[in-house]
Amino acid sequence: MAFRQGAGRQEPLLKSEVRRALSLSINRQAIVDRIMDGQGVPAGQVVPEGYFGYDPNIKVDLYDPNKAKQLLADAGYPNGFSLTFHASNDRYPNDSKIAQAIGQFFSRVGIKTEVTTLPGSVYFTRASALEFSFIMGGAAVETGEASGVLGPILETYSDKAGQGNRGRYSNPEFDKALGEARNTLDDGKREELLRKATEIAMNDLGVIPVFYLANTWALKKDLSYEGRSDGYTLPYYVKQN
């Protein structure tokens, strides 16, 4: 899941130091352990290890509330600020609980956070209309490589790009690296460009990755299914033992 600034935007969110402070204030492992019952992995980029374009040099921000407070002070907000955080409450596993927990983490470092959750049918329509300043969402990697997520949620919004970019993040350097990757057939060069695009986006924190959701399947004893990271359950691959 990722958190990003929306267009009813509040001034603090435009500063990368503030976005880094938000990231450092989140105890990702605690969310995975206590809310998700271990069904997830803390995230520091848009795709997990094993996917084409994953960058092993990008690390997950470790929980560091003291550093978060210092970054806020350095950015000109020593006393924090107020934030309204919107999320869905019926779209992802435990989405409402996760939003409430993150709101508490933000409040602990001085960002007074009001969390509002809505049914997905209402939430996503309003989020797409840019009514919210800070939102939560998820993205699936269906193409097998990082571009399948980088493009929809981080590419500069237009009629033909960035359709899931509800925060309206825009960085020409990122767009260039992503565009070159899409037009590069050589796997080594394309992966290098995807990693460059990822590095740019994660340095900016155009989105703040929180965790990768684990998928779980339950089958009868005489059946088996090799789980897919995209979450699909395809009957063709269900096998009888």
Sequence and secondary structure as in RCSB ss.txt:
>XXXX:A:sequence
MAFRQGAGRQEPLLKSEVRRALSLSINRQAIVDRIMDGQGVPAGQVVPEGYFGYDPNIKVDLYDPNKAKQLLADA
GYPNGFSLTFHASNDRYPNDSKIAQAIGQFFSRVGIKTEVTTLPGSVYFTRASALEFSFIMGGAAVETGEASGVL
GPILETYSDKAGQGNRGRYSNPEFDKALGEARNTLDDGKREELLRKATEIAMNDLGVIPVFYLANTWALKKDLSY
EGRSDGYTLPYYVKQN
>XXXX:A:secstr
 EEEE SS  GGGGSHHHHHHHHHH  HHHIIIIISTT EEE SSSS TTSBT  TT       HHHHHHHHHHT
T TT EEEEEEEESSSSTTHHHHHHHHHHHHHHTTEEEEEEEE HHHHHHHHHTT  SEEEE     SSBTHHHH
HHHHS  BTTB TT TT    HHHHHHHHHHHT   HHHHHHHHHHHHHHHHHHTSSEE EEE       TTEE 
   TT    GGG EE 
